[in-house]
Amino acid sequence: MIVIYRMTDVTSTNPSPVYWDDKMELNKICLRSFVEAFKNIKPKVKMILDRCPNSYASFVKYLVPFPMEIEFTSSGVRENAVHQYDYVKDDDLYLFQECDYLYLPDTGQQMIDAANEFDFISPYDHPDKYKKGMIPKNIKYSTINGKKWRTTDSTTSTFMSRGEVLKKTLSLFQSWGWEDHKRWIDFGTKGYTLWTPLPSISTHMVEEFMAPGIDWKSVWEKYV
């Protein structure tokens, strides 16, 4: 398994529930939770540090126990959203990871199990899927090794897939760039499926869009 982990020191315009004014500390919390989720998997990590000070290399090396390469860039989120696909080389499993996601412990294998079955999976049960007028149509459900999953029409840019699927769709990913919602809608019209877990495995650390059904505060407090 290969993880393309994009991290930036630029503060999001969407307020996070903790450390909104300190992106480095938010990045550390999320990175610690990622490591805890995948500690038994030991993936290879390609860490893209965009617009980050050199000090980031030290804490990333300290926190990540997996085989890792670090690349510093200054191109911004739009360019790196395309650049990350340059690392798809074989039929391995790939996780494309944004830096502001909090994971539940020991959940990496659940994602791998699902990614081996479906075209695309996201660890994030987006709360907008419960809003009137935004509930996806024709939802399908599946249970894999005791974990429930369902289809959805869109998600963010944190997702997992197999190399054999990615290589068929690289041109689509590159053409859509950093745009996520419209990209996933387009993939759906082309027959690809996207699945998310119930309850969520991870949450986007945006106060307005925390994944439902989990006490996320009790999770992040473990990593502060």
N, C-alpha and C positions, 0 to 999 in steps of 0.2 A: 504494500500500500504506500502511495505517495501523497503527501500533503503539500499543496501550494498555499502557503500562509502569507497573506498580504497584511502588513501592519503599517500604520501611519501614526505620526505624532500630531497630526492635524485634528483638532477637536471637531466633532460632528455638530452640525446645526440642530440636530435632534437631541434634546436633553436626555442624558442617561440618568438612571435612578441613583447612581453613586459616582463620585469623582468626575462629574461633567467638566469641571474646571481643571482637571489634572489627567490628561490623556495617558501619560505614562503609567500612572497607577491603575487606571482602568484596563490598560493593555496587560499589565501584570496579572490582575485578577482573572481576566479571561484566558490568558495563556496558562496559568496554573490549572484552571478548570479543564482546559483542553488536554493537558498532560495527564491529569487524573482520569479523564475519560478514555484515553488511549494507552495507558501505561502498560497494559498487557498485550497490546498490538505491536508496539514499537515500530511505528511507521517511519519512512524516510521523509524528512521535512526540507522543503525548499522555502526559506524565509526571505520574503521580499520586504525590505525595510524602506518605505518610501517617505521622503522628507522627515527622516528621523536623525537625531544627533548621533554621533559615534558611540555615545554611552549606551545606546540600545543594544549593541552587540554584546556587551558584558552581561547584562541581565538576561538576555535571550539565551546565551550559552549556559548561564548558571541554572536557568529554570528548565531547559529542554534536555532531557536525557537521551533523546533519540538521535540517530545519524542525521546530520543537518548541514546544509550549505546556506550561507547568508549572502544576500545581494543587496547593496544599497542603491536606491534610485531616487531621482528627484523629479520624476515625470508627472506625478499626480494620479488620482484614482482612475480617470478615464483611460489613460494610456496603459496603466498596469492591468486594468480589466481585460485588455486584449493581450498584453505581454504574457500573462500567466499561462495562456494556452500554448505558448512555445515549448512548454515542458512536457507536453503529452507526446510520449515517444513510443509506448508499447501498449500491451493489453492489460496492464496492471490496473488496480483500483486507484482512482484519484479523488481526493477531497480538496475542493477549492474553498478556502477558509478566509473569511473576513475577521478583522481583529477584535471586533466588539461583540463577541458571542460568548455567553456563559453556558457551560456544559454541566450536566449531571454526571456524577462519578461512574466509571465502569460502564459506559454506554457505547463505546466504540464498536464492540462486536455486533451490537444490534444494528448499527448502521451498515456494517459490512455485510451482514446476512441479507439485509434488504437490498443493498446495491447489487448483490449477486443475482437478484431475482427481477428487479425492475430497471427501466431505462435510466431514470434519475430519481434520487431521493434527497430530501432536505431534512436536517435534524430539528427544524423549527416549525412548530404548529402556529402559523401566523394568526393573530386574533382577528384580522379583518375578514377571515373566512366564516365568522360567526355573525357578521353584521348584515342587516336586512339589505337585500339587493346585491350582496357580494358573495353569497354562498354559492360555491361551484355546483354546476349541474352534473347529473349522472355520476354521482360519487360511487366509487367501488371501495370495498374493504377487503383486507387480507391480514391474516395473522401468521407471523413467521417466528418460530421458536419462542412463542408466548407473547411476542410484542405485536400490538395492533397497529396497522398502517391504513391510510386511506389516500385516494387520489385527490389532487388539488389542481387548480388551473395555473397557479403562479406562486412564486416565492421570491426570495432575495437572491444574492449572488453567492451564498454559502450552500454548497450542494456536493453530492458525490455521484460518481458514475464509473463505469468500466471503460477502459481504453478503447475497446472495440466499438463502443457506442460513440465515444467522444470523437474518434477519428472520422466517423461518418458525418459528424455535425460541426466540426471545427470551423468551417466557413460560416456557418450560421452564428456561432458564438462570436466570431471575429467581426461579423457585420453588425451585430447588435451592440457590441462593446459593453459599456457599463450599464446599459438599459436592461433592467431585469423583468419587470412585469410584462411588457410587450413581447420580450423574447420568449418567455415561457408560453404565452398565449399562442405565438407563432409555432412553437414546437408542438403544442397540442394539436393544432390544425394539420400538422404534418404526421400525426399519428404516434408521437412519442408520449409516454406517460410520466407523470411526476407524482411522487408519493411523499407523505409526511406522517410522522408518528403521533399516536394517541396514547397517553399524553405526550407532550413534547419532550425531546431529549435535550434540547438547547433553546436558548432565547436570545433574540437580538436585544442588546442592552440599550433600548430606547424606552423611556418611561411610559410613553403612550402605547407602545406595542409589545409589552411583555407577553410571552406565551401563557395562555390560561391554564389553571389547574395545578400550578406548582408554586410553592412558597419560595420564590427566587431569592428573597432577602436572606433566608437562612442558608442558601447555597453560597452566595457571594461572601457572606460574613466568614466563611471557612477559609477564604483566600485573601482576606484583607491583611 
